[in-house]
């Protein structure tokens, strides 16, 4: 499970609504997968801004769920009105039930050319079929449907853009403000390409700097010879999070360095933390865009996820990450091929702190210290308070045993790391070999 959603200081009602929505989804997922009836199920919830201005804020939650057969995708867009401090669903963009019925008619009309598999007659003004609506930069109202909602699951998500000329008379006051906030805006809104698939939201800060950036490396690499010194690599996944800054303070005081595998969609919101990691001698790696299991994805989706994250990190730190930690440590032939083509080395681990759901800091520290050995790659998560609380004890106890704390590539010394290879720690650094 990997769930992210924003917490906006100016929109407390929206924060509460988003939290309630993801908690409902999490509860439903846990009930459906109770008893281990599905092999390696996965729930992934990410978010995008549909609009953001002093007049309106829209947040689109995108959910991916895997229950053993194929991915099922769904979306829900919530809208916050700063004028009254209230949050509404997407139908709040419309001027009442009559306007919703008219939108349903217009959507059915525009789906006529999509094939007989589309169940146009199933589209009504009732239910939750219109729970994800937003505007593109032309002011058109984009209505998107979930997988399996109005046709066979094989169709995937379908979306329809109702032209602004037809949609505008049907909008509420909030809807008109949302439309104006997005119309002609740079970096927000929905693209007009929904005919070939689901509408994709414009990236707020598009980057294309990774190709011209040097490969990411620790500024302090080379100060420790791991062929002669007992070394371990502390690695932190899923951040940056609310406790990452405090973790960096701890590492700085202890003069220890680590490798941070950042989730792209989260890293995009905190570039300053990434830059601090790099400036203080740590290494920033790639943990995919939204933490989906890449071993279940096609090559094109793997490349997009890793490429977007690479661009985001390179823009923040001026270096392109070359290390990839696959979410859940899951690797496929397609992932290896993409890694080889794009110059990425794949990094897993051999010591697990067991901190995925928090736990007591003392227990986390005990597990790490008990399992540590020369050349170990240690998995932790900087999104958990308890993990950060455990780090000072881990550093003190392992240093007392003669260990130095380095980044992952330093474990491999002058031999370096090769693109497309899977690395998981073995025994002494001098005998470490990639897993081919």
N, C-alpha and C positions, 0 to 999 in steps of 0.2 A: 504494500500500500504506500502510495506517495501522494500527498494532498497539499496543495498550496493555494492560498487565497489572500487578498490584500487586507490590511488593517489601516484604514484611512482616518487620520485625526479629525478631519472635518465632516465625517459621515458616520457617526456611531450607529445609526439605525441600519445603514447598509452593512456595517461590520457584523451586527447581530444577525441580520438576515442571511448573509453569506455563511457564517458559522453554523447557523441552524440547518441550512441546506446541505452542507457537506457532512454534518453529523448524521442527518437522515440517510444520506447515501452510504456512509460508512456502516451504519447499523444494518441497512439492508444487505450490503455486501457480506458482512459477517454472518448474518442469518442464512444467506444463500450458500455460503461455503462452509458452514459448520459441519463438522464430522469428516472433513477431508474428501468430499464427494467429487471435487474437481482437481485435476492435476495442475499444480503451480498456478492457482488463480492470481489475478492481479487487478488492482484498482488504482487508477491514475487520474487525479483531478488537477488541472492547471487553470490559469485565468489570463484574460486579456482585457484591456480597456476598450470598450465600445465607444466611449465618449468621455471627455473630462474637461469641464469648464466651470466657471462660477455659476452657470445656469443649470447644469445637470452632470451627473456621473453615471456611467453605465459600465457594469462589469459582466463579462461573459465567462461563465464557467464551462470548461470543456472536459468531459468525462470519457475516459476509455476504460473498458472493463473486459477482462479476458477470463472466460470460464471453461477453457479446455478445448473449444472448437475454433473460434475466431474472435477478433476484437469486435466489440460493440461500442459505438460512439454515440454520445448524446451531448446536447448543449442546453444551457439555460442562461438567460440574460436578465439581470436585475437592474433596476433604475432607481437612482436616488434623486430626490427633489430638494435642493438646498433651501427653497423658499418655505417649505413646511416641515422639513426635517424627516420626511417619510420615505420609505422604500416600497416600490411596487414591482410587480412582474411586468413582462413585456406587453401584456394587454393594456397596461396603464398608459401606453403611448397612444392609445386610440380613444376616441370620444364616445365611449359607451358600447352597448351590446349591438346596436344597429350598425355601427361602424365596423365592429368585429365581423358581423355577418357579411358585410360588403367585402371586406378584405378576404374572407374565405371564398367568396364567389370569384374575385379577381385572381386568387391563387389557383383555383380549379381551372379557370380559363387559360392561364399561362402554362399549365402543366399538360395541356392537350397534346403537345408535340413531343412529350417525353416517353412515349411508348405505352402499350397496353398494360404493362406490369404495374404502372403507377395507379394506385387505387384512389382516383380523384374523388369519387363519391364518399370516401371515408373521411374527407376533410370537412369538418363542421366547426361551428363557432363554440362548441362545448369542449369539455375535456382540457387537456394540457398541450394540444398540438401547436399552440401559438405561444409557447413559453420561451422562445428565443427569437427576438426580433431586434433589428438595429438598422442603421442607415449607412449607405455608402457615400462617397464624396460627391456624388451627383444628387444626393438627397432622396434617392430611391429607398423604399422600405424593403429590407431584405428579411424574408421569412425562411428560417431553416428548420428542417425536420430531422428527427433522430433516425438512426438505423432501424429498419424494420417497421417504422411508424406508419408509413403510407404505401408500403409495397414490400416485396421480398427483401430479406436481409442482404442479398447479393447486390442490390442497388446501392447500398451504402446510404449516406446522408444525401438528401435532396434539398435544394434551396431555390427560392423564387424571389426575384426583385420586382416589386410593384413600383412602376414609374412614379416619380415625384408628383407629376401632374394629377395622377389618380389617387395617390396616397395622402397628399397634403390636406385635402378637404376633410379627411376622416380622422385627423390627428387631434389629440387633446392638447391643452396648453403645454403640458410637459413634453408631449411628442413633438410639437413645433420647436420648442427650445432644443430638444435633442437633435432634431434634424438640422437646425441652424448651426449647432455646435460642431457637427461633423461635416456639413456641406463645404467642400473646397478646402478642408483642413489638411495639413501635411502631417502624415505619420499616424492618423487615427482613422477609423472607419472600416468599412468592408469593401473589398475589391469587387469589381463588376463581373468577375469570371465565374459566377455561380453555376452557369450552364454546364460547365465541364467538371463540376464537383462542388464541394461545400465552400462557402465563402471563407476566405482566409483574411485575417485582420492584418493590417499593415504594421510592420515592425516599427516600434516607436523610434528607434535609432539604428537604421540600417548601416551595416559596416561592410567594408570590403578591404580590410587592411591585413588580414592574416597572410596573404600570399607574399606581401612585401616585408613582413615582420620576421626578425630572427627567431630561431627556435628558443622556447622558454628554457631557462637554466637558472639555477640558484646562483646568486652573486657571491655566495660563500663556498661554492663547490670547490673541492680540491684542498681544503684546509685539514681534512682527515683522510688518512689512508686506511680504507676498510679491509685491505688485505693484511694489515698488521694490527688493527684495532678492532675491538668488539663493537659492531655497529648495528643499529636497528633503525628502521624507517617508520616513523609515526605517520599514518595517513588518515585524513579526515574527509568523509563523504557528505554529500547532500546540502552543503552550505552554499554561500555564506548564510548564517542564521543569526538570531538575536544574541547569541552568546559568543560569536566568532571574535568580536573585538576583544572581549575579556580573555579568550584563549590566546590571542596574539600577545596580549600583555604578559601572560604567564610564560609563554615561550621566549619572549624577549628578555625577561628578567633571568630566565634560566640559560640563556644563550643556546637554545636548542632550536633546530629547524625541522620543518615537517613538509609533507606534500598534501595539498588541498585539492580534492577532486570536486569541482564546482558544477552545480546544475545550471545550465545556461539561462533558463528563464528567471532563476533567482539571482544569478550573478549580474544580469542586466540591470537589476534594480539597485545594486550596491557596488558599482565599479570602484569606489574609493577603498573598500575593504580589500578587493583584489589587488589594487595597486600597493596597498600597505603590505600585503603578504609578500609580493615580489620585492619590494624595497628592503624588507627586513630579512631577506635571504631564504625565504620559503619558495617552494615550487608550486605553481598552479597548473592543475591538470583538468581534463575534460571528463565530465560525468553525464553527458548527453543533455538534450535540451529540456525534457520534462520527465526524465527518469523512467521511461518505458523500457521494458525488457527488450533489448535490441536483438536478442536471439530469435525473437518471434516476428521480426520486421523484415521487409524486403530490402534489398541493397540500396534502392533509391531513398527509402525513408531513413535508413541508417546513415547514409551520407549526408542527408539534409540535417538530421539531428546533431550529428557531430560537427558538421560544417558551421551551422549557426552558432553553436557554442564556441567553436574555435574563433570565429569572428568577434564574438562578444568579449571573450577573454583578451584577445589580441588588441582590441580597441582600448581596453582598460589598462593593460600593463605594457603595451608596446612589444610584446613577444607572443609568438604563436605556440600554444601548448602542443606537445607531441606525445604526451602520455594520456591514455584513455582508460578509465576504470569502467567496465561495463556494469550497468545497474544490475544488482543481485549477483554479480560475478558470472552472469550467463553469457556464453560465447557460442557462436555458430560459425559455419563455414563462410556464410555471407559476410558476417562481421569481420572475420579475418581478412577476407578479400578486400573489403573497403579499407580496413586499416593499412593493408599493404599498399594499396593504390594511393592513399592520402598521407602516407608517412607516419602513421600512428603506431605506437607500441601499446599492447594491451597489458594491463596490470591488475592482478587479483591480490590475494593475500594468503598468509598461512597462520596468522594469529588473529582471532576474532575476539574483540573486547566484549561481545554480547550485550551491547548497549543500544540495540535498535529501538527498544521501547523504554529507554531510561534505565531504571533500577538504581540501587544504592551506589554511590560513588566508591565506597570502600570495596564493594564486590567487583566493580568494574576494574579497579586498580589491581585487586588480587588476581583476577583472571589474566590480565595483561602481564604482570610480573611473573606469574607462575609459568606461562607459556613462552615467554620471550627467550630467544636464543640468538647467537651471532648471525646476522644477515636476515633477521625476521622482518617481514612486512606486516605491520599491525593495523588492523581495520578498526576505526572509530568513527563517530559522527558528531560534528561540531554543532548540530542543531539541537542537542540535548544538554540541558543545564548540568545533569548529573555527570556527563562525560567530561565537561570542562572542569567540574569540581574535582574529578579524579586525576586530572593531568598532573598537578603539582606533586602528588604522592607517587605517581608513576615515574616522573622525572627523577625525583629524589632517590627512590629505591633502585631504579635501574642504573643510575649514575653511580650509586654506591657499589654496584656490582661491576663497575668498570666499563659501562656502555657509553658510546657517543651516539648522538641523534642526528641523522643525516637525511637527505632527500633520497627518493628511490633510485635515481640513476647512479648516485654515488656508491651504492652497494655493489655495482657491477664494474666499477673502476674504469680503467682505460679501454676495456673491451667494448664499452658503450652498450647501447640498446638498439635493436633492429626493428624496422617497421614491419608490422604484420605478425610479430612474434607475441606469444603469450608468456608473461613473466609472473612466476609465483616463487616466493623465496624457498630455498632448499636448505643447505647447511652452511658451511663456511663460505664467505664471499668469494674466495679464490676458486671455489669449485662450483659457483652458481652457474646454472645453464638455463637458457630460455626453454620453455615447453613448446615444442614444435607441433 
